[in-house]
Amino acid sequence: MALDLSGVRRIVERLLDDEVRLWRDTDGASGDELDEKTGELRTGGHAAGPLWKGPAAIVLPGQLSFAPPLDGVVASSPVSTAYQALLPLSAPSVRVDDVLSVSRSGRDAQLVGRRFRVAGVAVGAYSGGARSAFGAHPDAGAFRDPIQLATALTGMGTAVRARTRAITRHHAMLLRVRIQKNASGRPGPNVVTGRYRASWDLKMAVAGSQVSAVVFTDAPQQRRLEYGFVGVDRLGRHYQQPPYPHVEPAFRQTQPGFLEAHVRRRADLCRWCRGRRAAG
């Protein structure tokens, strides 16, 4: 028997009665530029704005959960403590740490203006032309009973880890850009070519609840440029190289903002918990 997909699509369209905007980190692309006034990284040559805007369905924790289809049948995964979102297949692929902001909601007016950071992605294509939901945690919540609050606190661990990754990655990218900028002037080495600047890179590592970022270069002259060198190297070359600090100044400039971001995040979490306790 043939399946009338138009009817399925109409059902899916009725489910997608929210409107969201998808925002994405630039991931430190080589074209990123540093705004010295705001301290923000901006994509070079492109205006800041949402990656996508369109219909979606934001589902409350425990109400619904989607999983990839098994043999053509929609499979239901265990009840999740995370918010779920259903997007059409026309939407771009969603990544961890992406942010969804709700601009309109046909089911819950309290969702409008809220932001959700993606903590996990589970994508499955359905015949109705919809993409399966992904887990997302809100930046703030409103609960009417202790069970909902306890469930939300249990699920916030994933959200906190995702936010920690985002903060660490952002400031690592900021550090790299500032090192590159310092290398182009004084008191840095004032390098003429872009090869040394381009050699700087970063690596992220996540192990359990620990998040780390390493900003590094494989250029052999880095230590000589940063600390100076007087003497003969292993190749017999004579140097009287004064120090041109460009890494340490960038680190000292970036460290306060990095620590402040984590302190602010902890303060927001404590304020959120106190507010929910007072409401209960």
Secondary structure, DSSP 8 states (H G I E B T S, - for coil): ----HHHHHHHHHHH--EEEEEE---TT-TT-EEETTTTEEE-TTS----SEEEEEEEE-TTT------BTTB-------SSEEEEEETTS----TT-EEEEEEESS-GGGTT-EEEEEE----B-TTSEEEEEEEEESS---SSHHHHHHHHHHHHHHHHHHHHHHHHHHHHHHHHHHHHHTTSTTTT--SSSHHHHTEEEEEEEETTEEEEEEEE--TTHHHHHH-EEEE-TT--EEEE-----HHHHHHHHHHHHHHHHHHHHHHHHHHHHHHHHH-
